[in-house]
Amino acid sequence: MIPADAALLSLLALKLLRKERLSHIDDYNVDEGLGLFAGLNVLPKKSFTTDYSYRTQRKQQEKLLGSWVKKLSPILLPEAKAFSLDFHPIPYRGEEALLENHYIPCRGQACPSVQTFFAQVHEKQVFCYANANLTRDEQTKEVIRFVDYWKDLTGQNPQWLYFDSKLTTYAELSELNSRSIYFVTIRRRGSAILKRLERTAASDWTSATIDIPKRRNKRIGYLDESIQLDDYEGPLRQIAVTGLGREQPTLFLTNHPDAPPRLMIMNYARRNGIEDGLGTNVNFFHMDNLSSEVRLNVDLDVTLTVIANSCYRWLAGTLKGFDHAKPKQLSRKFIETSGEIELLPNRIMRVTFDRRCHNPVLREAALDKESPPIPWLDGCRIEFGYR
């Protein structure tokens, strides 16, 4: 019987090597190095990995994510306070299935799909939460679920949340406000709102500059005012902004009473990082290549995607000069490297890399320095060598 940790590491190995599907595990049937990574002689067959993935539950995914993020926080997420949130529908490509339709941007239409929710640390752009076990009726409550998850994990609420208008309801925004959590979101433009803004005197608008490098539209104008909304208790700040490259003003909503509008607009603009991060996951980790109609199966894959993404972000931060490198670049330059593995009698596993031009970067990083014992390999430690 293959232990659970070995089964999970076998699935994670496919993610780290950007294999599209579980069936592609057969490509590594005789690779002893990958088997050693999972604590086995070779990776298990696709029938076992598929069966294992269908035996998981959402509470197990939550526990795995929580333990992972808690251990990872001191390294990648120190003092994480601001988070970007977003949905991503994963299309189903099989035969007819009992799945809800969600709008797929790349297709321009609604299709049967599994809706997923992601949370990313705003500044570090590291994913810290995901959930694919969602139905349409549960979607609007996922923001509060993430807040509860982070509170249970760290003992404190997130300080700032950034998300778009379709993520939740005004009643949920009121709940965030009651918990003293600041947020910035987008309000949908109504015709009555636009007509009122058109009648506003030009002298009421304030000019500002968004000095984000490589941004095309930097000169903006904004109107800061207090409004009341149905299902929301108390006043809200609405900041109407022109000059963002859209024909109509963009309407920002926030519950922070006195944060500078220019700063909030710049911070929300950086929220695009979560869309970039999701795009990276879709392309590199093949997140949209699933064909399962079972949400819990997709949920495990999404959880492993978050873990694999964190591994690559850690590697990028460790290699000098590669802090902002994307997983595809790191994989091509460092992960896809051949070599030899030798198990020494004194519980040392020596990995000797073949010659490559980026080996000096690995040598300088000294990733094996003070490496901890590997529990599933009988406490072995790793030692790197270079030809």
Secondary structure, DSSP 8 states (H G I E B T S, - for coil): ---HHHHHHHHHHHHHTT-SSGGGGGGGTT-HHHHHHTTSSS---HHHHHHHHTT--HHHHHHHHHHHHHHHHHHH-TT--EEEEEEEEEE--SSS-S--EEEETTTTEEEEEEEEEEEEETTT--EEEEE----GGGGGGHHHHHHHHHHHHHSS--SEEE--TTS--HHHHHHHHHTT-EEEEEE---HHHHHHHHTS-GGG-EEEE---TT-S--EEEEEEEEE--TT--S-EEEEEEE-SSSSS-EEEEE--SS--HHHHHHHHHTTHHHHHHHHHHHHHS-GGG-----HHHHHHHHHHHHHHHHHHHHHHHHSTT-TT--HHHHIIIIIS--EEEEEETTTEEEEEE---TTHHHHHHHTTTTT---BGGGTTBEEEEEE-
